[in-house]
Amino acid sequence: MAQHVNLFEKGETVTIKETGETVTISKYKYIKNMKRFSYIVKEHPKTFYFEEELEKI
């Protein structure tokens, strides 16, 4: 089984590339059929982001 490694950790502060907003990761999940991680941020709990939409500060 392949090992999947997420780019961001729970509690980590990151920037949303599109808006430049600084946010905090509240949870993440691997989406098997899309083969990538989705992230929920504390500031926008009803929206999810993929790794390519976020960047480390």
VENLINUR-V179213 format. One record per residue. OMEGA is omega in whole degrees, 0 to 359 (* if undefined). Layout:
BEGIN
OMEGA
OMEGA
END
This chain:
BEGIN
182
178
179
183
179
183
184
181
175
180
181
177
182
178
172
186
186
186
184
181
176
183
180
179
177
173
178
183
176
178
189
184
177
179
175
182
169
184
172
179
184
185
181
188
181
181
174
181
173
184
184
178
183
175
178
179
*
END
